[in-house]
Amino acid sequence: MLYDCRSLADRDRGIAAAIEAVKNGELVVLPTDTVYGIGADAFTPYAVKALLDAKGRGRQMPPPVLVGSRHTLDGLVFMLPKAARELADAFWPGALTIVVEHAPSLQWDLGDTGGTVAVRMPLHPVALEVLRETGPMAVSSANKTGQPAAVTAAEAQEQLGYAVRLYLEAGECPDPVPSTIVDLTGEVPKVLRDGAVPLEKLRDVVPDIIGPDQEP
């Protein structure tokens, strides 16, 4: 089922159906500010496994987690590093993913994470509306592994088909650049993947951050 969120009536129906599907442990495709994502409830292990299966991935490539508010981050981590807080305050919602150590008490299984989680708050009204009702979602790019990332829900549907319960279409992604990923689990913050937020802007907030090719 594909809902066109560019129509007000379809948008309301689609968002309500997506929230219900996620709470029932089913997969949905939703727009973000980078590319379209395939998402599942982060706390439902069989749903996360279905997400990895739909993409053709194993547990060694755990999905990132999207959140609907900045405060949700505090509930996912044992202790939030100062640099992580500053980066989230500066760039969320937006195309910055931060890798932090998650709280050991969390009842989730995202795959072989080594006790860490990659978290982002996307700058897209449809995604945020869904996330604020569902809570944290495991979300990966809505494509088969090795295939191009989908920039519309229709493209995602061509690749993922009936593995996904419903698709939320919001038109073509205006700027399909992947998010920048910063690892904050070590002594020195490090960019793992260059993306939409350039290193210079990150250094305006956290001056000692290093690039992907640098050693601490």
Order of alpha helices (4+ residues) and beta strands (2+ residues): beta-alpha-beta-beta-alpha-beta-alpha-alpha-beta-beta-alpha-beta-alpha-beta-beta-beta-alpha
